[in-house]
Amino acid sequence: MNVLPGDSSEVTMSSSNTKFSAVTGSARKIKDNAADWHNLMVRWDKLNNDGFQFATNIVNMKNSQKEHQPVDDFSSATVSQSFSPAVQQQTAGAAELQDECSKLQTVVDQMVVIVAKMEHLTAIQQGVQDLEEFQFGPEGRTLPLCHSWRTKEFEESSRVLLAAFRQELKLKQTVVQELAHTTLPDLHMVYLSCWLHQPFLPAQTRLTLEALLLETGHRPL
């Protein structure tokens, strides 16, 4: 079973699923894939929490800059004004804002890597499905590999999960592109809400993962 280092929520073997510990072939691959899906989703959740904090910092900084922004008067501006404490503070604030934006972009870049790994898992699952059809015909294996699912149901579940995370990634990429450039407070709240609540990852997505873990013996029935 594949487990990512440092994952406190990693899938472990219990007495109720030891009968799956020695499986081989397609069943082994499907079991490993289910564990990998779990661990990738745990990593995603950690990144989502980190990203929400960075996004909140960006919004707070933008609001603070707007409140303290001086009224421009270029007709009376002098060279000495460019070195005033207010201007220096504004410059420092811009640097801090850029730093938080970079942190948020790093989070999204890591999410891109996670979705790429999810695509790889789905490709592996499709390969298992193709092999089963080659061995047993268009309908595939008639007997379930684990508890009750046939191979096709594992492949369909992988595609459902992948589609959801692809859409959520697109939303995250939009937020990171627009958040720092938006001046409307209401729109800031919309972006923060979208990031936190992840509308493309509804409860059904988590249920699909749990079904995978139950079916492959990672969760006790």
Secondary structure, 3 states (H helix, E strand, C coil): CCCCCCCCCCCCCCHHHHHHCCCCHHHHHHHHHHHHHHHHHHHHHHHHHHHHHHHHHHHHHHHHHHHHCCCCCCCCCCHHHHHCHHHHHHHHHHHHHHHHHHHHHHHHHHHHHHHHHHHHHHHHHHHHHHHHHHHHCCCCCCCCCCCCCCHHHHHHHHHHHHHHHHHHHHHHHHHHHHHHHCCCHHHHHHHHHHHHHCCCCCHHHHHHHHHHHHHCCCCCC
